[in-house]
């Protein structure tokens, strides 16, 4: 892979080796989402693992979107 940039290498690779909190998979409105916890009950969508086709076009489920969820599904 070749990366062309005018930024210093230290900035480009900053945080690359830091440990991340593991992603959580949860089901919401019939879609299985992979979510990265940001705060208690709030997560950033990493990807849609499995969902009905119309859910892929829903802006609510775009990767990078923040959603609220409960830790204990009931």
mmCIF file of the N, C-alpha and C atoms, coordinates in Angstrom:
data_MODEL
# 
_entry.id   MODEL 
# 
loop_
_atom_site.group_PDB 
_atom_site.id 
_atom_site.type_symbol 
_atom_site.label_atom_id 
_atom_site.label_alt_id 
_atom_site.label_comp_id 
_atom_site.label_asym_id 
_atom_site.label_entity_id 
_atom_site.label_seq_id 
_atom_site.pdbx_PDB_ins_code 
_atom_site.Cartn_x 
_atom_site.Cartn_y 
_atom_site.Cartn_z 
_atom_site.occupancy 
_atom_site.B_iso_or_equiv 
_atom_site.pdbx_formal_charge 
_atom_site.auth_seq_id 
_atom_site.auth_comp_id 
_atom_site.auth_asym_id 
_atom_site.auth_atom_id 
_atom_site.pdbx_PDB_model_num 
ATOM 1   N N  . UNK A 1 1  ? 0.836   -1.165 0.000  1.00 0.00 ? 1  UNK A N  1 
ATOM 2   C CA . UNK A 1 1  ? 0.000   0.000  0.000  1.00 0.00 ? 1  UNK A CA 1 
ATOM 3   C C  . UNK A 1 1  ? 0.888   1.237  0.000  1.00 0.00 ? 1  UNK A C  1 
ATOM 4   N N  . UNK A 1 2  ? 0.572   2.181  -0.842 1.00 0.00 ? 2  UNK A N  1 
ATOM 5   C CA . UNK A 1 2  ? 1.297   3.436  -0.912 1.00 0.00 ? 2  UNK A CA 1 
ATOM 6   C C  . UNK A 1 2  ? 0.396   4.552  -0.423 1.00 0.00 ? 2  UNK A C  1 
ATOM 7   N N  . UNK A 1 3  ? 0.922   5.389  0.454  1.00 0.00 ? 3  UNK A N  1 
ATOM 8   C CA . UNK A 1 3  ? 0.167   6.499  1.014  1.00 0.00 ? 3  UNK A CA 1 
ATOM 9   C C  . UNK A 1 3  ? 0.881   7.791  0.658  1.00 0.00 ? 3  UNK A C  1 
ATOM 10  N N  . UNK A 1 4  ? 0.245   8.617  -0.142 1.00 0.00 ? 4  UNK A N  1 
ATOM 11  C CA . UNK A 1 4  ? 0.801   9.909  -0.521 1.00 0.00 ? 4  UNK A CA 1 
ATOM 12  C C  . UNK A 1 4  ? 0.178   10.980 0.356  1.00 0.00 ? 4  UNK A C  1 
ATOM 13  N N  . UNK A 1 5  ? 0.986   11.653 1.149  1.00 0.00 ? 5  UNK A N  1 
ATOM 14  C CA . UNK A 1 5  ? 0.495   12.699 2.036  1.00 0.00 ? 5  UNK A CA 1 
ATOM 15  C C  . UNK A 1 5  ? 1.602   13.692 2.337  1.00 0.00 ? 5  UNK A C  1 
ATOM 16  N N  . UNK A 1 6  ? 1.212   14.920 2.654  1.00 0.00 ? 6  UNK A N  1 
ATOM 17  C CA . UNK A 1 6  ? 2.196   15.911 3.054  1.00 0.00 ? 6  UNK A CA 1 
ATOM 18  C C  . UNK A 1 6  ? 2.236   16.061 4.574  1.00 0.00 ? 6  UNK A C  1 
ATOM 19  N N  . UNK A 1 7  ? 1.483   15.203 5.265  1.00 0.00 ? 7  UNK A N  1 
ATOM 20  C CA . UNK A 1 7  ? 1.487   15.217 6.728  1.00 0.00 ? 7  UNK A CA 1 
ATOM 21  C C  . UNK A 1 7  ? 2.673   14.416 7.251  1.00 0.00 ? 7  UNK A C  1 
ATOM 22  N N  . UNK A 1 8  ? 3.214   14.805 8.419  1.00 0.00 ? 8  UNK A N  1 
ATOM 23  C CA . UNK A 1 8  ? 4.310   14.025 9.005  1.00 0.00 ? 8  UNK A CA 1 
ATOM 24  C C  . UNK A 1 8  ? 3.844   12.606 9.338  1.00 0.00 ? 8  UNK A C  1 
ATOM 25  N N  . UNK A 1 9  ? 4.724   11.659 9.192  1.00 0.00 ? 9  UNK A N  1 
ATOM 26  C CA . UNK A 1 9  ? 4.419   10.255 9.433  1.00 0.00 ? 9  UNK A CA 1 
ATOM 27  C C  . UNK A 1 9  ? 3.917   10.018 10.859 1.00 0.00 ? 9  UNK A C  1 
ATOM 28  N N  . UNK A 1 10 ? 4.451   10.774 11.828 1.00 0.00 ? 10 UNK A N  1 
ATOM 29  C CA . UNK A 1 10 ? 4.026   10.612 13.219 1.00 0.00 ? 10 UNK A CA 1 
ATOM 30  C C  . UNK A 1 10 ? 2.539   10.931 13.384 1.00 0.00 ? 10 UNK A C  1 
ATOM 31  N N  . UNK A 1 11 ? 2.023   11.919 12.660 1.00 0.00 ? 11 UNK A N  1 
ATOM 32  C CA . UNK A 1 11 ? 0.606   12.259 12.740 1.00 0.00 ? 11 UNK A CA 1 
ATOM 33  C C  . UNK A 1 11 ? -0.267  11.224 12.041 1.00 0.00 ? 11 UNK A C  1 
ATOM 34  N N  . UNK A 1 12 ? 0.202   10.715 10.934 1.00 0.00 ? 12 UNK A N  1 
ATOM 35  C CA . UNK A 1 12 ? -0.572  9.736  10.171 1.00 0.00 ? 12 UNK A CA 1 
ATOM 36  C C  . UNK A 1 12 ? -0.716  8.441  10.967 1.00 0.00 ? 12 UNK A C  1 
ATOM 37  N N  . UNK A 1 13 ? 0.322   8.031  11.637 1.00 0.00 ? 13 UNK A N  1 
ATOM 38  C CA . UNK A 1 13 ? 0.309   6.753  12.346 1.00 0.00 ? 13 UNK A CA 1 
ATOM 39  C C  . UNK A 1 13 ? -0.005  6.890  13.830 1.00 0.00 ? 13 UNK A C  1 
ATOM 40  N N  . UNK A 1 14 ? -0.343  8.085  14.294 1.00 0.00 ? 14 UNK A N  1 
ATOM 41  C CA . UNK A 1 14 ? -0.641  8.298  15.717 1.00 0.00 ? 14 UNK A CA 1 
ATOM 42  C C  . UNK A 1 14 ? -1.827  7.443  16.154 1.00 0.00 ? 14 UNK A C  1 
ATOM 43  N N  . UNK A 1 15 ? -1.667  6.728  17.242 1.00 0.00 ? 15 UNK A N  1 
ATOM 44  C CA . UNK A 1 15 ? -2.746  5.907  17.799 1.00 0.00 ? 15 UNK A CA 1 
ATOM 45  C C  . UNK A 1 15 ? -2.929  4.564  17.130 1.00 0.00 ? 15 UNK A C  1 
ATOM 46  N N  . UNK A 1 16 ? -2.080  4.235  16.182 1.00 0.00 ? 16 UNK A N  1 
ATOM 47  C CA . UNK A 1 16 ? -2.251  2.984  15.448 1.00 0.00 ? 16 UNK A CA 1 
ATOM 48  C C  . UNK A 1 16 ? -2.077  1.755  16.343 1.00 0.00 ? 16 UNK A C  1 
ATOM 49  N N  . UNK A 1 17 ? -1.184  1.829  17.303 1.00 0.00 ? 17 UNK A N  1 
ATOM 50  C CA . UNK A 1 17 ? -0.902  0.674  18.157 1.00 0.00 ? 17 UNK A CA 1 
ATOM 51  C C  . UNK A 1 17 ? -1.646  0.698  19.478 1.00 0.00 ? 17 UNK A C  1 
ATOM 52  N N  . UNK A 1 18 ? -2.518  1.679  19.691 1.00 0.00 ? 18 UNK A N  1 
ATOM 53  C CA . UNK A 1 18 ? -3.268  1.749  20.934 1.00 0.00 ? 18 UNK A CA 1 
ATOM 54  C C  . UNK A 1 18 ? -4.394  0.719  20.937 1.00 0.00 ? 18 UNK A C  1 
ATOM 55  N N  . UNK A 1 19 ? -4.652  0.179  22.115 1.00 0.00 ? 19 UNK A N  1 
ATOM 56  C CA . UNK A 1 19 ? -5.731  -0.790 22.271 1.00 0.00 ? 19 UNK A CA 1 
ATOM 57  C C  . UNK A 1 19 ? -7.072  -0.077 22.186 1.00 0.00 ? 19 UNK A C  1 
ATOM 58  N N  . UNK A 1 20 ? -8.011  -0.678 21.481 1.00 0.00 ? 20 UNK A N  1 
ATOM 59  C CA . UNK A 1 20 ? -9.364  -0.153 21.384 1.00 0.00 ? 20 UNK A CA 1 
ATOM 60  C C  . UNK A 1 20 ? -10.294 -1.002 22.218 1.00 0.00 ? 20 UNK A C  1 
ATOM 61  N N  . UNK A 1 21 ? -11.380 -0.377 22.664 1.00 0.00 ? 21 UNK A N  1 
ATOM 62  C CA . UNK A 1 21 ? -12.402 -1.130 23.365 1.00 0.00 ? 21 UNK A CA 1 
ATOM 63  C C  . UNK A 1 21 ? -13.081 -2.056 22.352 1.00 0.00 ? 21 UNK A C  1 
ATOM 64  N N  . UNK A 1 22 ? -13.345 -3.302 22.734 1.00 0.00 ? 22 UNK A N  1 
ATOM 65  C CA . UNK A 1 22 ? -13.943 -4.230 21.763 1.00 0.00 ? 22 UNK A CA 1 
ATOM 66  C C  . UNK A 1 22 ? -15.321 -3.769 21.305 1.00 0.00 ? 22 UNK A C  1 
ATOM 67  N N  . UNK A 1 23 ? -15.625 -4.071 20.068 1.00 0.00 ? 23 UNK A N  1 
ATOM 68  C CA . UNK A 1 23 ? -16.925 -3.718 19.497 1.00 0.00 ? 23 UNK A CA 1 
ATOM 69  C C  . UNK A 1 23 ? -18.003 -4.651 20.035 1.00 0.00 ? 23 UNK A C  1 
ATOM 70  N N  . UNK A 1 24 ? -19.218 -4.137 20.045 1.00 0.00 ? 24 UNK A N  1 
ATOM 71  C CA . UNK A 1 24 ? -20.376 -4.875 20.543 1.00 0.00 ? 24 UNK A CA 1 
ATOM 72  C C  . UNK A 1 24 ? -21.319 -5.091 19.369 1.00 0.00 ? 24 UNK A C  1 
ATOM 73  N N  . UNK A 1 25 ? -21.870 -6.281 19.257 1.00 0.00 ? 25 UNK A N  1 
ATOM 74  C CA . UNK A 1 25 ? -22.885 -6.540 18.236 1.00 0.00 ? 25 UNK A CA 1 
ATOM 75  C C  . UNK A 1 25 ? -24.252 -6.482 18.901 1.00 0.00 ? 25 UNK A C  1 
ATOM 76  N N  . UNK A 1 26 ? -25.159 -5.715 18.291 1.00 0.00 ? 26 UNK A N  1 
ATOM 77  C CA . UNK A 1 26 ? -26.505 -5.635 18.822 1.00 0.00 ? 26 UNK A CA 1 
ATOM 78  C C  . UNK A 1 26 ? -27.500 -5.557 17.679 1.00 0.00 ? 26 UNK A C  1 
ATOM 79  N N  . UNK A 1 27 ? -28.702 -6.008 17.973 1.00 0.00 ? 27 UNK A N  1 
ATOM 80  C CA . UNK A 1 27 ? -29.762 -6.010 16.965 1.00 0.00 ? 27 UNK A CA 1 
ATOM 81  C C  . UNK A 1 27 ? -30.706 -4.861 17.256 1.00 0.00 ? 27 UNK A C  1 
ATOM 82  N N  . UNK A 1 28 ? -30.973 -4.063 16.228 1.00 0.00 ? 28 UNK A N  1 
ATOM 83  C CA . UNK A 1 28 ? -31.828 -2.898 16.359 1.00 0.00 ? 28 UNK A CA 1 
ATOM 84  C C  . UNK A 1 28 ? -32.677 -2.787 15.113 1.00 0.00 ? 28 UNK A C  1 
ATOM 85  N N  . UNK A 1 29 ? -34.001 -2.809 15.250 1.00 0.00 ? 29 UNK A N  1 
ATOM 86  C CA . UNK A 1 29 ? -34.943 -2.715 14.129 1.00 0.00 ? 29 UNK A CA 1 
ATOM 87  C C  . UNK A 1 29 ? -34.671 -3.771 13.063 1.00 0.00 ? 29 UNK A C  1 
ATOM 88  N N  . UNK A 1 30 ? -34.328 -4.978 13.480 1.00 0.00 ? 30 UNK A N  1 
ATOM 89  C CA . UNK A 1 30 ? -34.095 -6.067 12.535 1.00 0.00 ? 30 UNK A CA 1 
ATOM 90  C C  . UNK A 1 30 ? -32.727 -6.043 11.873 1.00 0.00 ? 30 UNK A C  1 
ATOM 91  N N  . UNK A 1 31 ? -31.849 -5.128 12.287 1.00 0.00 ? 31 UNK A N  1 
ATOM 92  C CA . UNK A 1 31 ? -30.508 -5.040 11.716 1.00 0.00 ? 31 UNK A CA 1 
ATOM 93  C C  . UNK A 1 31 ? -29.483 -5.429 12.777 1.00 0.00 ? 31 UNK A C  1 
ATOM 94  N N  . UNK A 1 32 ? -28.527 -6.257 12.405 1.00 0.00 ? 32 UNK A N  1 
ATOM 95  C CA . UNK A 1 32 ? -27.436 -6.623 13.301 1.00 0.00 ? 32 UNK A CA 1 
ATOM 96  C C  . UNK A 1 32 ? -26.303 -5.640 13.051 1.00 0.00 ? 32 UNK A C  1 
ATOM 97  N N  . UNK A 1 33 ? -25.954 -4.855 14.085 1.00 0.00 ? 33 UNK A N  1 
ATOM 98  C CA . UNK A 1 33 ? -24.968 -3.794 13.956 1.00 0.00 ? 33 UNK A CA 1 
ATOM 99  C C  . UNK A 1 33 ? -23.732 -4.106 14.779 1.00 0.00 ? 33 UNK A C  1 
ATOM 100 N N  . UNK A 1 34 ? -22.582 -3.675 14.285 1.00 0.00 ? 34 UNK A N  1 
ATOM 101 C CA . UNK A 1 34 ? -21.363 -3.723 15.068 1.00 0.00 ? 34 UNK A CA 1 
ATOM 102 C C  . UNK A 1 34 ? -21.119 -2.297 15.551 1.00 0.00 ? 34 UNK A C  1 
ATOM 103 N N  . UNK A 1 35 ? -21.089 -2.125 16.881 1.00 0.00 ? 35 UNK A N  1 
ATOM 104 C CA . UNK A 1 35 ? -21.045 -0.803 17.487 1.00 0.00 ? 35 UNK A CA 1 
ATOM 105 C C  . UNK A 1 35 ? -19.819 -0.681 18.379 1.00 0.00 ? 35 UNK A C  1 
ATOM 106 N N  . UNK A 1 36 ? -19.137 0.455  18.280 1.00 0.00 ? 36 UNK A N  1 
ATOM 107 C CA . UNK A 1 36 ? -18.002 0.754  19.151 1.00 0.00 ? 36 UNK A CA 1 
ATOM 108 C C  . UNK A 1 36 ? -18.504 1.657  20.281 1.00 0.00 ? 36 UNK A C  1 
ATOM 109 N N  . UNK A 1 37 ? -18.446 1.197  21.536 1.00 0.00 ? 37 UNK A N  1 
ATOM 110 C CA . UNK A 1 37 ? -18.942 2.021  22.644 1.00 0.00 ? 37 UNK A CA 1 
ATOM 111 C C  . UNK A 1 37 ? -18.142 3.319  22.759 1.00 0.00 ? 37 UNK A C  1 
ATOM 112 N N  . UNK A 1 38 ? -18.870 4.438  22.915 1.00 0.00 ? 38 UNK A N  1 
ATOM 113 C CA . UNK A 1 38 ? -18.248 5.745  23.073 1.00 0.00 ? 38 UNK A CA 1 
ATOM 114 C C  . UNK A 1 38 ? -18.428 6.217  24.508 1.00 0.00 ? 38 UNK A C  1 
ATOM 115 N N  . UNK A 1 39 ? -19.611 6.025  25.040 1.00 0.00 ? 39 UNK A N  1 
ATOM 116 C CA . UNK A 1 39 ? -19.961 6.364  26.420 1.00 0.00 ? 39 UNK A CA 1 
ATOM 117 C C  . UNK A 1 39 ? -21.012 5.348  26.852 1.00 0.00 ? 39 UNK A C  1 
ATOM 118 N N  . UNK A 1 40 ? -21.324 5.288  28.131 1.00 0.00 ? 40 UNK A N  1 
ATOM 119 C CA . UNK A 1 40 ? -22.365 4.331  28.564 1.00 0.00 ? 40 UNK A CA 1 
ATOM 120 C C  . UNK A 1 40 ? -23.693 4.590  27.849 1.00 0.00 ? 40 UNK A C  1 
ATOM 121 N N  . UNK A 1 41 ? -24.144 3.584  27.100 1.00 0.00 ? 41 UNK A N  1 
ATOM 122 C CA . UNK A 1 41 ? -25.411 3.686  26.388 1.00 0.00 ? 41 UNK A CA 1 
ATOM 123 C C  . UNK A 1 41 ? -25.330 4.379  25.047 1.00 0.00 ? 41 UNK A C  1 
ATOM 124 N N  . UNK A 1 42 ? -24.151 4.832  24.641 1.00 0.00 ? 42 UNK A N  1 
ATOM 125 C CA . UNK A 1 42 ? -23.969 5.512  23.350 1.00 0.00 ? 42 UNK A CA 1 
ATOM 126 C C  . UNK A 1 42 ? -22.860 4.795  22.587 1.00 0.00 ? 42 UNK A C  1 
ATOM 127 N N  . UNK A 1 43 ? -23.102 4.549  21.315 1.00 0.00 ? 43 UNK A N  1 
ATOM 128 C CA . UNK A 1 43 ? -22.109 3.875  20.502 1.00 0.00 ? 43 UNK A CA 1 
ATOM 129 C C  . UNK A 1 43 ? -22.039 4.434  19.097 1.00 0.00 ? 43 UNK A C  1 
ATOM 130 N N  . UNK A 1 44 ? -20.889 4.230  18.463 1.00 0.00 ? 44 UNK A N  1 
ATOM 131 C CA . UNK A 1 44 ? -20.684 4.651  17.080 1.00 0.00 ? 44 UNK A CA 1 
ATOM 132 C C  . UNK A 1 44 ? -20.775 3.415  16.200 1.00 0.00 ? 44 UNK A C  1 
ATOM 133 N N  . UNK A 1 45 ? -21.604 3.481  15.174 1.00 0.00 ? 45 UNK A N  1 
ATOM 134 C CA . UNK A 1 45 ? -21.779 2.335  14.282 1.00 0.00 ? 45 UNK A CA 1 
ATOM 135 C C  . UNK A 1 45 ? -20.509 2.124  13.469 1.00 0.00 ? 45 UNK A C  1 
ATOM 136 N N  . UNK A 1 46 ? -19.991 0.896  13.533 1.00 0.00 ? 46 UNK A N  1 
ATOM 137 C CA . UNK A 1 46 ? -18.814 0.530  12.750 1.00 0.00 ? 46 UNK A CA 1 
ATOM 138 C C  . UNK A 1 46 ? -19.262 -0.055 11.413 1.00 0.00 ? 46 UNK A C  1 
ATOM 139 N N  . UNK A 1 47 ? -20.239 -0.962 11.458 1.00 0.00 ? 47 UNK A N  1 
ATOM 140 C CA . UNK A 1 47 ? -20.755 -1.557 10.221 1.00 0.00 ? 47 UNK A CA 1 
ATOM 141 C C  . UNK A 1 47 ? -22.065 -2.271 10.475 1.00 0.00 ? 47 UNK A C  1 
ATOM 142 N N  . UNK A 1 48 ? -22.788 -2.496 9.408  1.00 0.00 ? 48 UNK A N  1 
ATOM 143 C CA . UNK A 1 48 ? -23.979 -3.336 9.449  1.00 0.00 ? 48 UNK A CA 1 
ATOM 144 C C  . UNK A 1 48 ? -23.534 -4.737 9.097  1.00 0.00 ? 48 UNK A C  1 
ATOM 145 N N  . UNK A 1 49 ? -23.745 -5.668 9.996  1.00 0.00 ? 49 UNK A N  1 
ATOM 146 C CA . UNK A 1 49 ? -23.349 -7.051 9.759  1.00 0.00 ? 49 UNK A CA 1 
ATOM 147 C C  . UNK A 1 49 ? -24.388 -7.751 8.901  1.00 0.00 ? 49 UNK A C  1 
ATOM 148 N N  . UNK A 1 50 ? -25.651 -7.585 9.278  1.00 0.00 ? 50 UNK A N  1 
ATOM 149 C CA . UNK A 1 50 ? -26.741 -8.227 8.544  1.00 0.00 ? 50 UNK A CA 1 
ATOM 150 C C  . UNK A 1 50 ? -27.982 -7.376 8.738  1.00 0.00 ? 50 UNK A C  1 
ATOM 151 N N  . UNK A 1 51 ? -28.653 -7.058 7.635  1.00 0.00 ? 51 UNK A N  1 
ATOM 152 C CA . UNK A 1 51 ? -29.853 -6.219 7.724  1.00 0.00 ? 51 UNK A CA 1 
ATOM 153 C C  . UNK A 1 51 ? -30.689 -6.385 6.463  1.00 0.00 ? 51 UNK A C  1 
ATOM 154 N N  . UNK A 1 52 ? -31.978 -6.056 6.550  1.00 0.00 ? 52 UNK A N  1 
ATOM 155 C CA . UNK A 1 52 ? -32.790 -6.002 5.339  1.00 0.00 ? 52 UNK A CA 1 
ATOM 156 C C  . UNK A 1 52 ? -32.225 -4.938 4.391  1.00 0.00 ? 52 UNK A C  1 
ATOM 157 N N  . UNK A 1 53 ? -32.442 -5.121 3.112  1.00 0.00 ? 53 UNK A N  1 
ATOM 158 C CA . UNK A 1 53 ? -31.809 -4.237 2.125  1.00 0.00 ? 53 UNK A CA 1 
ATOM 159 C C  . UNK A 1 53 ? -32.137 -2.763 2.329  1.00 0.00 ? 53 UNK A C  1 
ATOM 160 N N  . UNK A 1 54 ? -33.361 -2.430 2.710  1.00 0.00 ? 54 UNK A N  1 
ATOM 161 C CA . UNK A 1 54 ? -33.728 -1.025 2.864  1.00 0.00 ? 54 UNK A CA 1 
ATOM 162 C C  . UNK A 1 54 ? -32.983 -0.364 4.031  1.00 0.00 ? 54 UNK A C  1 
ATOM 163 N N  . UNK A 1 55 ? -32.507 -1.148 5.002  1.00 0.00 ? 55 UNK A N  1 
ATOM 164 C CA . UNK A 1 55 ? -31.772 -0.579 6.138  1.00 0.00 ? 55 UNK A CA 1 
ATOM 165 C C  . UNK A 1 55 ? -30.411 -0.028 5.717  1.00 0.00 ? 55 UNK A C  1 
ATOM 166 N N  . UNK A 1 56 ? -29.819 -0.565 4.649  1.00 0.00 ? 56 UNK A N  1 
ATOM 167 C CA . UNK A 1 56 ? -28.514 -0.092 4.196  1.00 0.00 ? 56 UNK A CA 1 
ATOM 168 C C  . UNK A 1 56 ? -28.593 1.342  3.667  1.00 0.00 ? 56 UNK A C  1 
ATOM 169 N N  . UNK A 1 57 ? -29.774 1.776  3.238  1.00 0.00 ? 57 UNK A N  1 
ATOM 170 C CA . UNK A 1 57 ? -29.950 3.134  2.729  1.00 0.00 ? 57 UNK A CA 1 
ATOM 171 C C  . UNK A 1 57 ? -30.465 4.092  3.796  1.00 0.00 ? 57 UNK A C  1 
ATOM 172 N N  . UNK A 1 58 ? -30.756 3.604  4.973  1.00 0.00 ? 58 UNK A N  1 
ATOM 173 C CA . UNK A 1 58 ? -31.272 4.436  6.054  1.00 0.00 ? 58 UNK A CA 1 
ATOM 174 C C  . UNK A 1 58 ? -30.115 5.219  6.685  1.00 0.00 ? 58 UNK A C  1 
ATOM 175 N N  . UNK A 1 59 ? -30.164 6.567  6.655  1.00 0.00 ? 59 UNK A N  1 
ATOM 176 C CA . UNK A 1 59 ? -29.066 7.364  7.221  1.00 0.00 ? 59 UNK A CA 1 
ATOM 177 C C  . UNK A 1 59 ? -28.868 7.143  8.717  1.00 0.00 ? 59 UNK A C  1 
ATOM 178 N N  . UNK A 1 60 ? -29.863 6.608  9.383  1.00 0.00 ? 60 UNK A N  1 
ATOM 179 C CA . UNK A 1 60 ? -29.758 6.307  10.813 1.00 0.00 ? 60 UNK A CA 1 
ATOM 180 C C  . UNK A 1 60 ? -28.692 5.247  11.082 1.00 0.00 ? 60 UNK A C  1 
ATOM 181 N N  . UNK A 1 61 ? -28.429 4.391  10.098 1.00 0.00 ? 61 UNK A N  1 
ATOM 182 C CA . UNK A 1 61 ? -27.497 3.276  10.282 1.00 0.00 ? 61 UNK A CA 1 
ATOM 183 C C  . UNK A 1 61 ? -26.196 3.431  9.501  1.00 0.00 ? 61 UNK A C  1 
ATOM 184 N N  . UNK A 1 62 ? -25.861 4.623  9.071  1.00 0.00 ? 62 UNK A N  1 
ATOM 185 C CA . UNK A 1 62 ? -24.599 4.827  8.363  1.00 0.00 ? 62 UNK A CA 1 
ATOM 186 C C  . UNK A 1 62 ? -23.430 4.604  9.319  1.00 0.00 ? 62 UNK A C  1 
ATOM 187 N N  . UNK A 1 63 ? -22.346 4.000  8.858  1.00 0.00 ? 63 UNK A N  1 
ATOM 188 C CA . UNK A 1 63 ? -21.153 3.881  9.694  1.00 0.00 ? 63 UNK A CA 1 
ATOM 189 C C  . UNK A 1 63 ? -20.680 5.269  10.131 1.00 0.00 ? 63 UNK A C  1 
ATOM 190 N N  . UNK A 1 64 ? -20.350 5.375  11.410 1.00 0.00 ? 64 UNK A N  1 
ATOM 191 C CA . UNK A 1 64 ? -19.937 6.646  11.977 1.00 0.00 ? 64 UNK A CA 1 
ATOM 192 C C  . UNK A 1 64 ? -21.056 7.362  12.708 1.00 0.00 ? 64 UNK A C  1 
ATOM 193 N N  . UNK A 1 65 ? -22.309 6.924  12.491 1.00 0.00 ? 65 UNK A N  1 
ATOM 194 C CA . UNK A 1 65 ? -23.440 7.536  13.182 1.00 0.00 ? 65 UNK A CA 1 
ATOM 195 C C  . UNK A 1 65 ? -23.450 7.107  14.646 1.00 0.00 ? 65 UNK A C  1 
ATOM 196 N N  . UNK A 1 66 ? -23.883 8.017  15.505 1.00 0.00 ? 66 UNK A N  1 
ATOM 197 C CA . UNK A 1 66 ? -24.003 7.701  16.925 1.00 0.00 ? 66 UNK A CA 1 
ATOM 198 C C  . UNK A 1 66 ? -25.426 7.251  17.219 1.00 0.00 ? 66 UNK A C  1 
ATOM 199 N N  . UNK A 1 67 ? -25.546 6.188  18.006 1.00 0.00 ? 67 UNK A N  1 
ATOM 200 C CA . UNK A 1 67 ? -26.854 5.685  18.392 1.00 0.00 ? 67 UNK A CA 1 
ATOM 201 C C  . UNK A 1 67 ? -26.860 5.459  19.901 1.00 0.00 ? 67 UNK A C  1 
ATOM 202 N N  . UNK A 1 68 ? -28.057 5.411  20.457 1.00 0.00 ? 68 UNK A N  1 
ATOM 203 C CA . UNK A 1 68 ? -28.204 5.060  21.867 1.00 0.00 ? 68 UNK A CA 1 
ATOM 204 C C  . UNK A 1 68 ? -28.735 3.637  21.941 1.00 0.00 ? 68 UNK A C  1 
ATOM 205 N N  . UNK A 1 69 ? -28.275 2.910  22.927 1.00 0.00 ? 69 UNK A N  1 
ATOM 206 C CA . UNK A 1 69 ? -28.720 1.542  23.126 1.00 0.00 ? 69 UNK A CA 1 
ATOM 207 C C  . UNK A 1 69 ? -28.656 1.225  24.611 1.00 0.00 ? 69 UNK A C  1 
ATOM 208 N N  . UNK A 1 70 ? -29.390 0.208  25.011 1.00 0.00 ? 70 UNK A N  1 
ATOM 209 C CA . UNK A 1 70 ? -29.340 -0.218 26.408 1.00 0.00 ? 70 UNK A CA 1 
ATOM 210 C C  . UNK A 1 70 ? -28.416 -1.424 26.514 1.00 0.00 ? 70 UNK A C  1 
ATOM 211 N N  . UNK A 1 71 ? -27.665 -1.465 27.583 1.00 0.00 ? 71 UNK A N  1 
ATOM 212 C CA . UNK A 1 71 ? -26.718 -2.573 27.792 1.00 0.00 ? 71 UNK A CA 1 
ATOM 213 C C  . UNK A 1 71 ? -27.448 -3.870 28.073 1.00 0.00 ? 71 UNK A C  1 
ATOM 214 N N  . UNK A 1 72 ? -28.633 -3.774 28.659 1.00 0.00 ? 72 UNK A N  1 
ATOM 215 C CA . UNK A 1 72 ? -29.422 -4.961 28.998 1.00 0.00 ? 72 UNK A CA 1 
ATOM 216 C C  . UNK A 1 72 ? -30.671 -4.979 28.138 1.00 0.00 ? 72 UNK A C  1 
ATOM 217 N N  . UNK A 1 73 ? -30.663 -5.681 26.983 1.00 0.00 ? 73 UNK A N  1 
ATOM 218 C CA . UNK A 1 73 ? -31.861 -5.734 26.179 1.00 0.00 ? 73 UNK A CA 1 
ATOM 219 C C  . UNK A 1 73 ? -32.976 -6.471 26.909 1.00 0.00 ? 73 UNK A C  1 
ATOM 220 N N  . UNK A 1 74 ? -34.197 -5.870 26.923 1.00 0.00 ? 74 UNK A N  1 
ATOM 221 C CA . UNK A 1 74 ? -35.317 -6.524 27.579 1.00 0.00 ? 74 UNK A CA 1 
ATOM 222 C C  . UNK A 1 74 ? -36.518 -6.594 26.696 1.00 0.00 ? 74 UNK A C  1 
# 
